[in-house]
């Protein structure tokens, strides 16, 4: 369990003090994939760097598995960081070392030295895990961005950590590569039970892989909870901007008299007949699809859509009830 309590961080600059974080409190369960999302300047990277004390908070505490990170000596902190590893947008690989050597490197630094053959065997196991066993002798410059990030993930897993921090780890990648990296992270989480904290400004990243999310705006947590609940019916202005940035355009073109439902597909089973068509046939409720962005991953649907319902309060209530009855689907009325 990661417990962040009343955390604040103030930076002193030539122009005065800047409050990057203001009284942030979060609880992240063991084995969770937890998203922290916000626009640029919201304080996301500062927050994630306080978890492993790369940034010391001005006030507040970070407690991991009952250990107050702020009370640790430098030596104790180095030891604890074996359990809390990190991947970045820029990959941060050692360009002069091949992939096998990059993965072996943290094993040498951590004190888990062992024999060279043991380190290389462990590195090869991790290369298999990330699907790049054939790239052991390749150098980072010979790899694509997605491949480099896979090597960075393998390196981060070398010391068998309990927590993986991802700071905008897919921001430099194209959408297809991003999806493959997120699927890899999901798979590793399911197989190992590692806790994953994902920092991002991309709603699609959180929507596709995270179970819980916190919305950070101006250094303040304005909303947090299950992804399906917050993305189907965001309450705060910041969450609404992130969840449906297309909202103003849709609101401007909305049909008079229609009410809007946001439907979030968070792993619902894909079928040959769309859920909205089923609703029309079974309930006689017709819906105007104002916006949709969904995709199928391993036979399951992820993404969201906005529906216009025009037949009054009762039809709206029945539609929301019907949609929420489907596995992996959440729905709720939204306003712009």
C-alpha positions in Angstrom: 0.0 0.0 0.0 1.2 3.5 -0.9 -0.3 6.2 1.3 0.4 9.8 0.5 -0.8 12.1 3.3 -1.2 15.8 3.2 1.7 16.2 0.8 2.8 19.7 -0.3 5.8 20.7 -2.4 7.0 24.3 -2.8 9.9 25.3 -5.1 11.8 28.5 -4.6 12.6 30.3 -7.8 14.1 33.7 -8.8 10.5 34.9 -9.2 9.4 33.7 -5.8 7.8 30.5 -4.5 5.9 28.0 -6.6 3.4 25.6 -5.0 3.7 22.5 -7.2 1.6 20.3 -4.8 -1.0 21.4 -2.3 -2.1 19.0 0.5 -2.3 15.9 -1.7 -3.6 12.7 -0.1 -3.9 9.4 -2.0 -4.1 5.7 -1.1 -2.9 3.2 -3.8 -3.7 -0.4 -3.1 -1.1 -3.2 -3.6 -1.3 -4.7 -7.1 -3.3 -1.8 -8.5 -2.7 0.1 -11.8 -3.3 3.6 -10.6 -3.4 6.6 -13.0 -2.6 10.2 -12.1 -3.7 12.5 -14.9 -3.6 16.2 -15.4 -2.7 18.9 -17.9 0.9 20.2 -18.3 2.0 22.0 -15.2 -0.6 20.2 -12.9 2.2 18.8 -10.7 2.1 15.2 -11.9 5.8 14.6 -12.3 6.6 16.3 -9.0 4.0 14.0 -7.3 5.5 10.8 -8.8 9.0 11.9 -7.9 8.0 12.3 -4.3 6.9 8.7 -4.0 10.5 7.5 -4.3 11.9 10.7 -2.7 13.7 11.9 -5.8 11.9 15.1 -4.7 11.6 15.7 -0.9 8.1 17.1 0.0 7.9 20.4 1.8 5.2 18.9 4.0 3.4 15.6 4.4 4.4 12.0 4.2 4.8 9.1 1.8 4.3 5.7 3.4 5.0 2.5 1.5 4.2 -0.8 3.1 4.3 0.9 6.5 7.6 2.6 6.0 7.7 6.4 6.1 10.0 7.2 3.1 10.9 10.6 4.5 12.5 9.1 7.6 15.0 6.9 5.8 18.7 7.6 5.7 20.4 7.9 2.3 21.6 4.3 2.5 18.2 3.0 3.6 16.6 5.0 0.8 18.9 3.5 -1.8 17.9 0.0 -0.6 14.2 0.9 -0.6 14.4 2.1 -4.2 15.2 -1.4 -5.3 11.5 -2.0 -4.6 10.4 1.2 -6.4 11.6 1.5 -9.9 10.8 4.0 -12.6 10.4 4.4 -16.4 10.4 7.7 -18.2 9.3 9.3 -21.5 12.9 9.5 -22.6 13.8 5.9 -21.9 17.1 6.9 -20.2 19.0 3.9 -21.6 22.8 3.7 -21.6 23.6 4.3 -25.2 27.1 2.8 -25.0 25.8 -0.5 -23.6 23.8 -3.2 -25.4 20.4 -4.3 -24.3 21.7 -7.2 -22.1 24.2 -4.9 -20.4 21.5 -2.2 -19.8 19.3 -4.7 -17.9 22.3 -6.1 -16.0 23.3 -2.7 -14.9 20.9 -2.1 -12.0 21.7 -5.6 -10.6 25.4 -4.5 -10.3 24.5 -1.2 -8.7 22.0 -2.6 -6.3 24.4 -5.0 -4.6 22.5 -8.0 -6.0 25.7 -8.7 -7.9 25.8 -12.5 -8.0 27.8 -14.1 -10.8 28.0 -12.5 -14.2 26.3 -15.6 -15.7 23.4 -15.2 -13.1 23.0 -11.6 -14.1 22.9 -12.4 -17.8 20.5 -15.2 -17.2 18.2 -12.9 -15.3 18.5 -10.3 -18.1 17.6 -12.8 -20.8 14.5 -13.9 -18.8 13.4 -10.2 -18.8 14.1 -9.8 -22.5 11.8 -12.8 -23.0 9.2 -11.1 -20.8 9.2 -8.0 -22.9 9.3 -9.9 -26.2 12.9 -8.8 -27.3 15.0 -11.9 -26.6 16.5 -11.5 -30.1 17.8 -8.0 -29.2 20.2 -8.9 -26.4 23.3 -7.7 -28.3 21.7 -4.8 -30.0 22.3 -1.2 -28.9 19.6 1.3 -28.1 20.3 3.4 -31.2 19.4 0.3 -33.3 15.9 0.0 -31.7 12.6 1.8 -32.3 11.1 3.9 -29.6 8.7 1.2 -28.5 11.6 -1.3 -28.3 13.7 1.1 -26.3 10.8 1.5 -23.8 10.5 -2.3 -23.6 14.1 -2.5 -22.7 13.6 0.2 -20.1 10.7 -1.8 -18.6 12.9 -4.9 -18.5 15.6 -3.0 -16.7 13.1 -1.6 -14.2 12.0 -5.1 -13.4 15.5 -6.5 -12.9 15.5 -6.1 -9.1 12.0 -7.6 -8.6 10.4 -4.3 -7.5 7.1 -4.0 -5.8 6.2 -0.7 -7.4 6.7 0.5 -11.0 6.4 4.3 -11.5 5.7 5.4 -15.1 6.3 9.1 -15.8 4.7 9.9 -19.1 6.2 6.6 -20.3 4.2 6.5 -23.6 4.1 10.2 -24.5 6.9 9.9 -27.1 5.3 6.9 -28.8 2.7 6.6 -31.6 -0.8 5.3 -30.7 -0.2 1.7 -31.9 3.1 1.4 -30.0 1.5 3.0 -26.9 -1.2 0.4 -27.0 1.4 -2.4 -27.1 3.4 -0.9 -24.2 0.2 -0.6 -22.1 -0.8 -4.2 -22.8 2.7 -5.2 -21.7 2.4 -3.3 -18.5 -1.1 -4.8 -17.9 0.3 -8.3 -18.5 3.2 -7.8 -16.2 0.9 -6.5 -13.5 -1.4 -9.5 -13.8 1.5 -12.0 -13.7 3.6 -10.5 -11.0 1.1 -8.4 -8.9 3.4 -5.4 -9.1 1.8 -2.0 -8.2 1.9 0.4 -11.2 1.5 4.1 -10.9 1.0 5.8 -14.3 1.5 9.6 -14.7 0.0 10.9 -17.9 -1.9 13.8 -19.6 -3.6 11.3 -22.0 -7.1 10.2 -21.0 -6.8 7.2 -23.4 -3.9 5.8 -21.4 -5.8 5.8 -18.1 -9.0 4.6 -19.8 -7.3 1.6 -21.4 -5.2 0.2 -18.5 -5.9 1.8 -15.1 -8.3 0.7 -12.5 -8.3 3.8 -10.3 -7.4 7.4 -11.2 -6.8 10.7 -9.5 -7.3 14.0 -11.4 -4.6 16.6 -10.5 -5.2 20.3 -11.3 -3.0 23.1 -10.2 -1.3 20.8 -7.7 -4.6 19.8 -6.1 -6.4 16.4 -6.3 -9.9 17.5 -7.5 -11.3 14.0 -8.0 -10.4 10.4 -7.5 -11.9 7.0 -7.6 -12.6 4.1 -10.0 -11.8 4.9 -13.7 -15.2 3.6 -14.8 -17.1 5.9 -12.4 -15.1 9.1 -13.0 -14.9 8.7 -16.8 -18.6 7.9 -17.1 -19.7 10.8 -14.9 -16.9 13.3 -14.1 -17.9 15.9 -11.4 -15.0 18.4 -11.4 -14.4 20.9 -14.2 -10.8 19.6 -14.6 -12.1 16.0 -15.0 -14.6 17.1 -17.5 -12.0 18.9 -19.6 -9.8 15.8 -19.6 -12.6 13.2 -20.1 -14.4 14.9 -23.0 -12.2 17.7 -24.5 -14.6 17.5 -27.4 -17.4 18.7 -25.1 -17.8 22.3 -26.3 -18.0 21.2 -30.0 -20.6 18.5 -29.2 -22.6 20.9 -26.9 -22.7 23.4 -29.7 -24.1 20.8 -32.2 -26.4 19.1 -29.7 -30.0 18.4 -30.8 -32.5 20.5 -28.8 -34.3 18.4 -26.3 -31.7 15.6 -26.1 -30.0 14.5 -22.9 -26.4 13.2 -23.1 -25.1 9.9 -21.7 -21.4 9.1 -21.6 -20.8 5.3 -21.9 -17.4 4.0 -20.9 -16.2 0.5 -22.1 -13.6 -0.7 -19.7 -13.1 -4.3 -20.9 -16.6 -5.3 -21.9 -16.8 -8.4 -24.1 -16.9 -7.5 -27.8 -19.9 -8.9 -29.7 -21.0 -8.9 -33.3 -24.1 -6.8 -32.4 -23.4 -3.4 -30.8 -24.7 -2.7 -27.3 -26.6 0.4 -28.5 -28.4 -1.6 -31.2 -29.3 -4.2 -28.5 -30.8 -1.4 -26.4 -32.9 -0.1 -29.3 -34.3 -3.6 -30.0 -34.8 -4.7 -26.4 -35.9 -1.5 -24.8 -37.2 0.5 -27.8 -34.8 3.4 -26.8 -33.2 5.1 -29.7 -29.9 6.9 -29.2 -28.0 9.4 -31.3 -24.3 8.6 -31.2 -22.7 12.1 -30.9 -19.1 10.9 -30.4 -17.4 7.5 -30.2 -13.8 6.4 -29.7 -13.6 2.6 -29.0 -11.2 -0.1 -29.8 -11.1 -3.9 -29.4 -8.1 -5.5 -27.5 -8.0 -9.2 -27.2 -11.8 -9.6 -27.7 -12.7 -6.8 -25.3 -13.9 -3.2 -25.9 -12.2 -0.1 -24.4 -13.0 3.5 -25.0 -16.1 5.7 -24.7 -19.0 7.2 -26.5 -21.5 10.0 -26.0 -25.2 9.3 -26.7 -28.1 11.7 -27.2 -31.4 10.5 -25.7 -34.5 12.5 -26.7 -37.5 10.7 -25.2 -37.6 12.2 -21.8 -36.6 11.4 -18.2 -37.9 7.9 -18.2 -36.1 6.9 -21.4 -32.9 8.4 -20.0 -33.2 6.5 -16.7 -33.9 3.2 -18.5 -31.0 3.7 -20.9 -28.5 4.3 -18.1 -29.9 1.3 -16.1 -29.6 -0.9 -19.2 -26.1 0.2 -20.1 -24.8 -0.2 -16.6 -26.2 -3.7 -16.6 -23.6 -4.8 -19.2 -20.3 -6.3 -18.0 -17.4 -3.8 -18.2 -19.6 -0.9 -19.1 -20.4 2.2 -17.0 -22.8 5.0 -18.0 -24.1 8.2 -16.6 -25.7 11.5 -17.7 -23.3 14.4 -18.4 -23.6 18.1 -18.9 -21.2 20.4 -20.7 
